[in-house]
Amino acid sequence: MTGTPASVGRPALTRRRALTAALGAGAAVLGAGALSGCGSALAAGDSTVRLWDLFSGADGGLLNDMVRKARPDMPGTRIERTVLEWGTPYYTKLAMASAGGRGPDVAIAHMSRLAGYAPTGLVDPWDLDLLAEFGVRKSDFADAVWSRTQYEGRTYAIPLDTHPFIVFFHPEPVKKAGLLTKDGTLDADAFSSPDTFLAAGRELAKASGKQGIAFGYATDTAQGWRLFYGLYRQTGGAFTLPAGGPAEVDVDRMAEVIAFMAKLVDGRTNPKRLDYAAGLASFTNGQTAMILSGEWELGTFRAADKNVGAAPMPTVFGTPAVYADSHSFVLPHREHPDEDHRRRTHQAIAALLKAGQIWATAGHIPAYEPITRTPEYAALLPQEHYKSAADHVVLDPAVWFAGAGSDFQNAMSQVLQQALLDGLAPDRAARAMVRRLNTFLAKPSPA
């Protein structure tokens, strides 16, 4: 997303394009070996757990593989997938179906969207005792992600993964620039302040003979915000958005981050006007030694360089923080849910979590941590080198209007593009972002 673009083999085709180009809905039934079309909530058999998700392409295939692997842990149960278009269309349909009690048994939702669903009763809480019966417990998840599953002391989402905004690099020029450790991982100390980060970019440009660090953000609705918010949270500055406003933020620290971002894309050692696709292309074609991007592009990059390296976003401003989101399972609201069927749903989701090694092959960090502690996961490279990002993730603010694919991300990114592309002064850009924040805060939740 990291909405989450899917990893594909060609730089011109990202997950976002694959999903938006997909048909509005498609269905597959898996788990007991049967295939059928999707039906209504009442028509689905007792043995069928109906799942809505937004995974097509490579990720859709991996989820099918997970369902097949999960069969022994959910005997007699089949999962019926309905694949919907990523972004606003998905969340609109999910909200409407949940409000009318006509939703599926379970659905995928970005954790950053939960604040628009749990407080309004659009999703039901999970039964943690029931999940524990099937071997899944709160202690199996990183606190940084699990904390966002909560509303009024109850758990409204079960994380499938963490998909962070990280750095990818070509090992050869990075090693030539002296920025690799002895074990072949990125030397985080060389990127530990704005000045050292920019200096490292210049060294990478020399080592590659072309450009240092790519960041594809121009005209994109989310990339600017992803980089900004992760870096801002590294400053330790407040970012509190109370209902009705005003926003409680540190404008000076916001301006400091924006000034750094502008230097990062000043066109000297790093490209200035890169859109998302051009950023991917500049890295896959070897024109830049490093790129700031989401882990969801691992497949794209590995198709061009089998030895591509990766690392968590360096701590540039003192406090470890990595922008991320999380695909999670939610229970669309049912007025009178059938207890036996809810039990079957809990069992099915626990089984899918245990099949998370398959999901990890795409680059996503499984949220169910017993997976990431296995020798099989340790053998996945470069995934093993950036899994620690999950310990320091920060998601969008927990407000109804934020999250993956939101107008909020677009509005923030528009201001940042003015600063990075058009020379808007960092302090003026920060104040413009605050004004837009307050406009969003003044609006009541439509739910």
MARDRENKOL-239664 format. One record per residue (C-alpha): residue in one letter; x negated, y negated, z. Coordinates in pm, whole numbers, padded with zeros to 5 digits, always signed. Example, Ala and Ser with C-alpha at 12.3 -4.5 7.8 and 13.67 -1.06 7.14 Angstrom:
<nodes>
A-01230+00450+00780 S-01367+00106+00714 
</nodes>
This chain:
<nodes>
M+00000+00000+00000 T-00079+00002+00078 G+00283-00058+00010 T+00046+00191-00078 P-00069+00233-00432 A-00146+00595-00526 S-00486+00720-00622 V-00517+00810-00987 G-00796+00890-01227 R-00786+00577-01441 P-00854+00228-01308 A-00577+00075-01517 L-00312+00290-01346 T-00267+00237-00971 R-00016+00394-00735 R+00189+00076-00739 R+00227+00092-01118 A+00303+00462-01109 L+00576+00414-00852 T+00741+00110-01002 A+00741+00281-01340 A+00897+00596-01196 L+01263+00679-01231 G+01484+00534-00960 A+01531+00873-00796 G+01430+01233-00844 A+01466+01537-00624 A+01297+01865-00548 V+01377+02129-00290 L+01082+02311-00137 G+01003+02523+00164 A+01204+02841+00109 G+01102+02880-00254 A+01426+02741-00398 L+01485+02446-00630 S+01804+02245-00667 G+01933+01895-00718 C+01998+01659-00432 G+02342+01638-00279 S+02527+01434-00024 A+02450+01455+00346 L+02762+01667+00403 A+02694+01896+00109 A+02343+01994+00214 G+02330+02339+00373 D+02241+02389+00738 S+01901+02524+00636 T+01815+02218+00425 V+01633+01916+00566 R+01688+01624+00329 L+01389+01389+00298 W+01372+01054+00122 D+01025+00935+00032 L+00838+00707-00208 F+00562+00940-00325 S+00537+01017-00694 G+00235+01108-00905 A-00060+01263-00724 D+00074+01194-00376 G+00408+01348-00463 G+00228+01665-00571 L+00031+01672-00247 L+00348+01638-00040 N+00494+01934-00229 D+00180+02130-00143 M+00218+02034+00222 V+00576+02160+00224 R+00462+02494+00083 K+00182+02523+00340 A+00425+02435+00620 R+00665+02723+00544 P+00532+02961+00812 D+00591+02693+01077 M+00951+02627+00970 P+01098+02970+00892 G+01432+02964+00716 T+01413+02591+00646 R+01378+02423+00310 I+01297+02055+00251 E+01482+01868-00021 R+01287+01564-00140 T+01444+01262-00305 V+01181+01029-00451 L+01282+00662-00472 E+01115+00352-00612 W+00851+00192-00389 G+00912-00148-00232 T+01223-00353-00171 P+01458-00118-00363 Y+01359+00169-00135 Y+01408-00020+00190 T+01734-00176+00075 K+01880+00164-00011 L+01751+00317+00313 A+01906+00039+00521 M+02242+00062+00345 A+02255+00440+00371 S+02157+00431+00738 A+02412+00163+00821 G+02687+00377+00671 G+02563+00700+00827 R+02503+00842+00479 G+02125+00860+00490 P+01908+01170+00464 D+01805+01377+00763 V+01462+01212+00765 A+01286+00944+00561 I+00941+00803+00505 A+00900+00439+00609 H+00597+00217+00648 M+00538+00159+01017 S+00513-00214+00944 R+00882-00204+00846 L+01004-00046+01169 A+01080-00379+01337 G+01357-00431+01084 Y+01516-00094+01157 A+01482+00018+01519 P+01626-00294+01692 T+01929-00294+01460 G+02021+00070+01513 L+01943+00177+01159 V+01722+00462+01280 D+01756+00699+01574 P+01486+00786+01830 W+01286+01106+01814 D+01304+01368+02088 L+00944+01400+02209 D+01023+01703+02423 L+01157+01879+02117 L+00851+01787+01912 A+00630+01916+02194 E+00804+02254+02164 F+00669+02266+01810 G+00316+02163+01911 V+00320+01787+01844 R+00261+01544+02131 K+00196+01176+02188 S-00164+01258+02282 D-00221+01387+01927 F-00209+01031+01784 A-00435+00727+01809 D-00299+00464+02048 A-00344+00190+01788 V-00085+00355+01563 W+00137+00520+01824 S+00199+00189+02002 R+00390+00066+01697 T+00634+00359+01710 Q+00795+00224+02026 Y+01105+00015+02084 E+01252-00033+02432 G+01058+00265+02563 R+01167+00514+02297 T+00989+00653+01991 Y+01144+00561+01656 A+00874+00678+01414 I+00632+00968+01386 P+00315+00868+01196 L+00209+01079+00900 D-00108+00883+00825 T-00307+00567+00858 H-00401+00398+00533 P-00652+00122+00607 F-00809-00156+00403 I-01177-00054+00384 V-01494-00094+00177 F-01607+00138-00103 F-01959+00130-00242 H-02191+00290-00493 P-02470+00446-00283 E-02758+00376-00523 P-02750-00007-00528 V-02654-00018-00159 K-02957+00193-00073 K-03175-00022-00300 A-03054-00330-00112 G-03157-00169+00218 L-02801-00151+00348 L-02772+00223+00411 T-02859+00401+00734 K-03074+00714+00743 D-02763+00936+00739 G-02631+00769+00424 T-02360+00559+00586 L-02318+00184+00549 D-02527-00029+00785 A-02245-00214+00961 D-02490-00445+01140 A-02585-00595+00803 F-02224-00718+00766 S-02161-00823+01127 S-02113-01198+01078 P-01991-01424+00798 D-02348-01527+00713 T-02492-01175+00713 F-02195-01047+00512 L-02249-01309+00244 A-02625-01245+00247 A-02558-00873+00201 G-02340-00958-00096 R-02628-01147-00254 E-02863-00853-00196 L-02611-00617-00351 A-02589-00840-00656 K-02968-00825-00695 A-02973-00449-00648 S-02697-00387-00899 G-02832-00643-01143 K-02477-00772-01187 Q-02237-00855-00903 G-02225-00783-00532 I-01878-00740-00386 A-01546-00722-00573 F-01212-00824-00428 G-00911-00807-00659 Y-00654-01049-00521 A-00552-01301-00788 T-00177-01286-00860 D-00141-00991-00619 T+00140-01005-00364 A-00048-00844-00074 Q-00428-00824-00115 G-00504-01172+00014 W-00294-01115+00323 R-00451-00774+00392 L-00803-00917+00401 F-00703-01232+00587 Y-00501-01070+00863 G-00760-00802+00939 L-01035-01064+00962 Y-00818-01303+01164 R-00747-01033+01421 Q-01123-00981+01444 T-01152-01337+01575 G-00936-01250+01875 G-00701-01534+01791 A-00335-01516+01892 F-00078-01433+01627 T+00254-01427+01810 L+00579-01474+01621 P+00868-01531+01864 A+01222-01522+01727 G+01323-01869+01611 G+00962-01992+01622 P+00735-02170+01633 A+00448-01939+01550 E+00178-01917+01817 V-00147-01899+01622 D-00496-02048+01624 V-00512-02274+01320 D-00886-02335+01358 R-00962-01962+01350 M-00729-01917+01056 A-00920-02188+00871 E-01253-02025+00962 V-01141-01695+00806 I-01007-01868+00494 A-01334-02056+00452 F-01524-01727+00467 M-01291-01565+00214 A-01343-01859-00023 K-01722-01821-00002 L-01688-01447-00059 V-01528-01512-00399 D-01717-01827-00495 G-01824-01679-00829 R-02194-01690-00748 T-02281-01338-00644 N-01925-01211-00631 P-01650-01240-00895 K-01404-01525-00837 R-01084-01466-01036 L-01015-01096-01014 D-00664-00958-01019 Y-00600-00617-00867 A-00662-00411-01182 A-00969-00615-01279 G-01115-00560-00933 L-01076-00186-00968 A-01227-00193-01316 S-01529-00400-01210 F-01612-00139-00947 T-01539+00176-01147 N-01742+00039-01438 G-02040-00025-01213 Q-02027-00404-01251 T-02011-00449-00873 A-02185-00250-00601 M-01903-00273-00346 I-01530-00340-00336 L-01284-00436-00063 S-00976-00221-00118 G-00733+00026+00031 E-00831+00386+00090 W-00548+00483-00146 E-00779+00406-00439 L-01023+00683-00345 G-00908+00904-00632 T-00958+00624-00883 F-01310+00552-00762 R-01417+00912-00722 A-01315+00985-01080 A-01580+00733-01187 D-01843+00816-00924 K-01828+01152-00746 N-02069+01021-00483 V-01877+00702-00401 G-01927+00593-00041 A-01685+00429+00197 A-01676+00274+00543 P-01431+00096+00773 M-01401-00277+00715 P-01707-00424+00895 T-01652-00628+01210 V-01734-00973+01076 F-01584-01188+01354 G-01672-01001+01673 T-01369-00787+01758 P-01319-00452+01579 A-00998-00469+01373 V-00904-00304+01045 Y-00591-00399+00854 A-00377-00094+00783 D-00030+00049+00758 S+00110+00392+00829 H+00350+00614+00640 S+00583+00745+00907 F+00886+00967+00948 V+01208+00804+01070 L+01554+00943+01148 P+01824+00745+00965 H+02112+00678+01201 R+02384+00936+01245 E+02682+00858+01466 H+02721+01219+01579 P+02412+01415+01473 D+02432+01792+01476 E+02196+01907+01751 D+02088+02226+01577 H+02014+02039+01256 R+01818+01769+01438 R+01617+02049+01598 R+01546+02193+01254 T+01438+01847+01135 H+01197+01806+01426 Q+01050+02150+01351 A+01005+02065+00983 I+00824+01737+01054 A+00595+01904+01307 A+00510+02164+01042 L+00431+01895+00784 L+00200+01713+01025 K+00004+02032+01081 A-00047+02058+00704 G-00217+01717+00704 Q-00550+01843+00570 I-00386+01846+00227 W-00277+01482+00268 A-00631+01387+00368 T-00770+01489+00030 A-00609+01178-00123 G-00800+00955+00118 H-00528+00895+00376 I-00630+00946+00738 P-00394+01201+00896 A-00229+01047+01200 Y-00206+01389+01365 E-00557+01387+01509 P-00607+01763+01553 I-00653+01761+01173 T-00933+01503+01180 R-01121+01703+01446 T-01164+02012+01230 P-01476+02123+01040 E-01264+02119+00723 Y-01193+01750+00764 A-01556+01674+00855 A-01652+01821+00518 L-01436+01565+00336 L-01655+01280+00217 P-01631+00987+00227 Q-01312+01032+00436 E-01512+01146+00739 H-01716+00825+00721 Y-01418+00591+00758 K-01181+00789+00981 S-01286+00574+01280 A-01088+00290+01121 A-00777+00451+01272 D-00899+00357+01620 H-00892-00015+01547 V-00606-00063+01303 V-00382-00367+01306 L-00051-00363+01125 D+00162-00654+01013 P+00326-00849+01298 A+00622-00659+01444 V+00893-00883+01303 W+01183-00792+01075 F+01060-00989+00773 A+00703-00855+00759 G+00561-00528+00633 A+00478-00345+00313 G+00627-00493-00002 S+00781-00788+00184 D+00838-01146+00071 F+00636-01244+00377 Q+00316-01084+00246 N+00373-01248-00089 A+00425-01591+00067 M+00106-01566+00271 S-00093-01439-00028 Q+00030-01728-00243 V-00119-01982-00003 L-00444-01787+00020 Q-00470-01780-00358 Q-00442-02158-00363 A-00741-02174-00127 L-00949-01914-00307 L-00863-02006-00666 D-00764-02372-00662 G-00979-02520-00388 L-00710-02592-00128 A-00902-02689+00187 P-00907-02410+00449 D-00746-02624+00721 R-00468-02731+00486 A-00416-02371+00377 A-00391-02261+00740 R-00128-02526+00815 A+00065-02428+00502 M+00068-02067+00620 V+00201-02176+00959 R+00482-02374+00793 R+00582-02066+00597 L+00565-01855+00911 N+00802-02092+01086 T+01041-02083+00791 F+01060-01704+00816 L+01100-01719+01194 A+01395-01957+01161 K+01590-01699+00959 P+01804-01440+01137 S+01760-01077+01048 P+02009-00986+00771 A+02067-00651+00946 
</nodes>
